[in-house]
Amino acid sequence: MSIPAAGRRQLNERHHRAALGLFLVVVIAHWAEHVMQAIQIYALGWPIPEARGVLGLAFPWLVTSEWMHYGYALVMLAGLIMLRAGFTGRSRTWWNIALGLQFWHHVEHLLLLLQALSGTNLAGRPVPTSVVQLLIPRVELHLFYNAVVFAPMVVAMLLHRRPREAERAVMHCDCALRTA
C-alpha cells in the first residue's frame, strides 16, 4: 500500500511540522527503550536477558521478537523516506545521512529476521547475528545505531527550523521559525 502523490505532498507541505513532531516522538520513545535497557544492565547490574527496557518488562516477547525489531526498523526507514521531500538545502543533506544510516540498520535487521525465520544463523552463532554484531555486542550496537541515525536527524530538523534565506525560499512547509 502506498500513499497517493497528493497525500505525500500534503505530508511534506501543510502537515510536515506535525508529521515531524509525531515521528520524533516515536524515535525518542524507541531511543528511551534502548537507554533504559542500558541502565538496567550497566547501572542496575541486571543480566542481559532480564534487561528488557520498559515495554519489555510488561511484554517480554517484544525484546525477543525479530519481527518487532524489523518492523520498527522498517517504520523508521519509511518515515525518513516519506518526510524527506520537505527538507531543503543543508537540512536535506543531514536528513539524507540519517536515511543512509537507517537503510543499513534496516538491512542488519532484515538479516536478523531472515535468520530467525530460517533457523540458520550467521557464522554458526546460536542466535541471529547481524554483520556488525560479529564485532560489537547487540545491546551496545543498537545504542550506537540509534545514536548515529538520531544525531543527523536532529541536526536536519534544527537546520530545517532555521533555514538560510535561499532554503526558506524553496520550502513548501511552515516548519521554519518566523524571523523578526
C-alpha positions in Angstrom: 0.0 0.0 0.0 1.4 3.4 -1.0 0.4 6.9 -0.1 -1.0 8.7 -3.2 1.1 11.6 -4.5 -1.4 14.2 -3.1 -1.1 12.7 0.3 2.7 12.7 0.2 2.7 16.3 -1.0 0.4 17.3 2.0 2.6 15.4 4.4 5.7 17.4 3.2 3.9 20.7 3.0 0.9 21.5 5.2 1.4 18.7 7.7 5.2 18.5 7.7 5.8 20.1 11.1 3.1 17.8 12.7 4.4 14.7 11.0 8.0 15.5 12.0 6.8 16.0 15.6 5.0 12.7 15.7 7.9 10.9 14.0 10.3 12.5 16.6 8.1 11.2 19.5 8.2 7.6 18.0 12.0 7.8 17.6 12.6 9.2 21.1 10.3 6.5 22.7 12.3 3.8 20.9 15.6 5.5 21.9 14.4 5.7 25.5 13.8 1.9 25.5 17.4 1.3 24.5 18.7 3.7 27.0 16.6 2.1 29.7 17.9 -1.3 28.8 21.5 0.0 29.1 20.7 1.5 32.5 19.2 -1.9 33.6 22.4 -3.6 32.5 25.2 -1.2 33.4 23.7 0.8 36.4 21.4 -1.8 38.0 23.5 -4.8 37.1 20.7 -6.8 35.6 21.7 -9.8 33.4 21.2 -9.0 29.7 18.2 -11.4 29.3 16.4 -9.7 32.1 17.1 -6.1 30.8 14.2 -5.5 28.5 13.7 -1.8 28.7 10.3 -0.6 29.9 7.8 -2.2 27.5 9.8 -5.5 27.5 9.2 -5.8 31.3 5.4 -5.9 30.7 5.7 -7.7 27.3 8.8 -9.9 27.4 8.2 -11.3 23.9 8.8 -7.8 22.4 12.5 -8.0 23.2 13.0 -11.4 21.6 10.7 -10.8 18.6 12.8 -10.2 15.4 9.5 -9.2 13.7 9.0 -6.4 16.2 12.6 -5.1 15.8 12.4 -5.4 12.0 9.0 -3.7 12.0 10.4 -0.7 13.9 13.5 -0.5 11.5 11.1 -0.5 8.6 8.8 2.2 10.1 11.9 4.3 10.8 13.1 3.9 7.2 9.7 4.6 5.8 9.4 7.7 8.0 12.7 9.0 6.8 11.8 8.4 3.2 8.3 9.9 3.4 9.3 13.0 5.2 12.5 13.6 3.1 10.8 15.7 0.4 10.0 18.5 2.9 13.7 19.2 3.5 15.8 21.6 1.5 19.5 22.6 1.4 21.6 21.7 4.4 18.8 20.1 6.2 18.2 17.7 3.3 21.9 16.7 3.4 21.7 15.8 7.1 18.3 14.0 6.6 19.9 12.0 3.7 22.8 11.0 6.1 20.2 9.7 8.6 18.4 7.9 5.8 21.5 6.2 4.6 22.5 5.1 8.1 18.9 3.8 8.7 18.9 1.9 5.5 22.0 0.0 6.7 20.4 -0.5 10.1 17.3 -1.9 8.3 19.5 -4.3 6.3 21.0 -5.6 9.5 17.5 -6.2 11.0 16.4 -7.9 7.8 19.4 -10.2 8.1 18.4 -10.9 11.7 14.8 -11.6 10.7 15.8 -13.9 7.9 18.0 -15.9 10.3 15.2 -16.2 12.8 12.8 -17.4 10.1 15.2 -19.8 8.5 16.8 -21.1 11.7 20.2 -20.7 10.2 22.4 -18.1 11.9 25.4 -16.1 10.6 28.8 -17.6 11.4 27.2 -20.6 13.2 26.2 -18.4 16.1 23.5 -19.8 18.5 21.2 -16.8 17.9 20.5 -14.5 14.9 23.5 -12.2 14.5 24.0 -9.1 12.3 27.2 -8.4 10.4 28.4 -5.6 12.8 27.3 -7.7 15.7 30.2 -10.0 14.9 32.4 -7.2 16.4 30.1 -5.3 18.8 27.6 -6.9 21.2 23.9 -6.4 20.3 22.9 -4.0 23.2 25.8 -1.7 22.5 25.4 -1.9 18.8 21.8 -0.9 18.9 22.6 2.0 21.2 25.2 3.0 18.6 22.8 2.6 15.6 20.1 4.6 17.2 22.6 7.4 18.1 24.1 7.6 14.7 20.7 7.8 13.0 19.2 10.2 15.6 22.1 12.7 15.6 21.9 13.7 11.9 18.1 13.6 12.1 18.1 16.2 14.9 20.7 18.3 13.0 18.4 18.2 9.9 15.4 19.2 12.0 17.2 22.1 13.6 18.6 23.3 10.3 15.1 22.9 8.8 13.6 25.1 11.5 16.3 27.7 10.9 16.9 27.8 7.1 19.0 30.2 5.3 17.1 32.7 3.0 17.7 30.6 -0.1 16.5 27.4 1.7 13.5 29.3 3.1 12.6 30.5 -0.4 12.1 26.9 -1.7 10.4 25.4 1.4 6.8 24.4 1.0 6.0 23.8 4.7 5.7 26.1 7.7 8.4 24.5 9.7 10.8 27.4 9.7 10.8 29.7 12.7 9.5 33.2 11.9 12.1 35.9 11.5 11.7 39.2 13.3 
